[in-house]
Amino acid sequence: MSESVRPSSSAARLVVAGLVLCVLLAGTWWFLADRDTWPRGEALQVALRPLVDKQNSDQSLVAQAILNNYLETRANASRWSGIYWGCTFVAAALSALAALILKLETVIQNEGAKKDLAALFAVVAALLITISTSGDFQRKWQANRIAAAELEKTGYDFLEKDTVEARSYLASVGQILLKRHMAIVGSTEQRKPSQEPARPTPQGK
């Protein structure tokens, strides 16, 4: 009886340890990727703040649009990065544990428990990779990260030129956001032909 109880308790402790390890890995990466953990966009925010404070002006409108969209895209990039890399790291840890369990001789002596735990960890790891891949978490992270970089560049161009035609920058902001959405939903190459106006056919041909 004692021999049958010992492997079960050891297996339970190993399961708990594995789950705790996975939670710690995911939590650590989520903490590092959280938007409030590391300061982002502070320099651009400080530079644009005087223009934002100019109420009822075109400069204020454009500066606010650039800054708000920049902060939003950086926050989205952080969230998707945390989800994507969290799934990747947890899946890698579970895969390693699944292989390790089968090699253990003293911690778990019950061969059936070994195979069950290894299969459970392997299935969960495969599910995490499948969810991350099918959800396009990596593409969403990269699309928001690129959009944030382009908005940051637009903000500094706006500050450098200090043009009176401030509203002309709104078109650039809109184009950046459109590219981000199109990068998330799919390839932009499939939409280019529909955006080109039809050319008139010359008379007599």
N, C-alpha and C positions, 0 to 999 in steps of 0.2 A: 504493500500500500504506500509506504514512504517513498519507494522508488518511482511510483507512478505519479505521486503528487509533486516530487521535486522537479521533473522536467516541465510540468505544467506551470508551476510558479516561475521557473526560469524563463519559459517562453513568454509568460505574461510580462515579466520585467523587461525582456528584450523588446517586446512590442511597444511597451510604454516608452522605453528609451529611444526607440526608432522614431516614434511619433513626436516625442519631445524635440529630438534633433531636427526633424523636418520643420516643425513649427518655429524653432529658433532660427533656422536658416531663412525661412520665408519672412519671419518678422524682422530679422536683421536687414535683409535686403529691402524690405518695404520701408523700414525706417530710414535707410540711406537714400532711397529714391523719393521719399516724401518731399513735397514742395516746401515745407516749412523747415526741413532739416538743414539744408544748405541755402544761403542767400542767393537768389537769382534775379537778375535784371535790376539790381539796386542802382548801378551806375546810370543806366538808361532812365530809370524812374526819377532819379535825382535831376538828371539833365532836362527831362521833359516836364517836371513839376511846375517850373515858372510859366511855361506856356499853358499847361492845364489850368492854372489858377486864373488865367485871363478869361474871365467869364464873358459869354456872348460874343465870342470872336471865332473866326475860322481857325486860327492857330490852336485855340483851346479844343475845338471840336476834333481836329485832326490828331493832335497830340494825345487826346484821350482815347481815340479809336485805335491808334497804334499801340499805346501802352496797354490798354485792356486786352486787346487781342494777343499781344505778346505774352502777357502774364497767363492768359488762358491756355495758349498753346504749350507753354512751358510746363504748366500744371498737368495738362493732358499727357504730355510726353513723359512726365515723371510717373504718372499713374500706370500708363501702359507699359513703361519700362519695368516698374516694380512687378506688375502681373506677369509679364513675359519672362523676365529673369527669375522671378520667384518660382514659376512653374518649371523652368529649366533646371534650376538648382535642386529643387525638391525631388524632381524626377530622377536626377542624377544620384542623389543621396539614396533614394529608395532602390534604385537599380543596384547600387553598390551593396546595400544591406541585403538585398535578395541573393546576391552572389556570396556574400560573407556568411550568411546563415547556413548555407549548404556545406560550408567548409568547417564550421564549428564542431568540435568534438565533445568538449566538456560543458559548455554552457547549456546546450540543448542536446540531450541524448536521444530523444524521441525522433525517429526518422520521419514519422508522419507529421509531427509538429513543424519540423524543419521545412518540409516540402510545402505545407500549407502557408506558412509565413512567407517563404520565398515567393510562392505564387501570388499571394496577396500584395506584397510590395511591388512585384513586377507588373501586376495588372494596374495598380494605382499609378505607377510611373508611366505606363503606356497611355493611360487615360489623360494624364496631365499633358503629355506631349501632344496627344491628339486634339485636346481642347485648345491648347495654345496655337497649334498649327491651323486648325479649322477656323479659329476665331481671328486669325491674322493679327495677333497681338504685336508681332514684330513690325509689321507694315504700318500699323496704327501708331506705334511708338516713333518710328522713323519719319512718318509723314508729319507728325506734330513737331518733331525736333527740327526738321528742315524748315517748316513754316515759321517756327520761332526764330531761327537764325535769319531768315529773310526779313521778318518783321523788325528784328533788331537792326539790321543793315538799313532798312527803310527809315527807321527812327533816327539813326545817326545822319543819314543823308538829309532828312528834313531839318535837323538841327544845324547842319553845316551850311545849307543854302539859305535858310531863313527867308524863304521866298514869300511874296505877298499872295501868290497863287497857291495857298495852302491846300485848298480843296482838290487840287490835281493829284495829291498823294493818296486820296481815298480810292482812286482807281487801282493803284498799286496794292493797297491793302486788300481790296476785294479780289484782285487776281491771285494774290498769295493764298487767301482763304479758299478760293475756288480750286486751286491746284492741290491744296491739302485734302479737300473733300474727294476730289477725283482720284488722288493717290490712295485714299483709304478704300474707296468702293471698287477700284479697278484701274486698268491701264488707260492712260489718256490717249493712246494711239487709236483706240477704237472710236473715239469721239471727234477726232480731227476732221474727217471728211464731212460730218454733219454740220460743222461750224463754218465751213467755207461756203461763201455764197455761190450760187450757180452762175456760170458765165453765159452771157447772151450769145446765141448762135448768129454768126454774120449772115447778112442777107445774101441770097443767091447761092447758098451752100446747103 
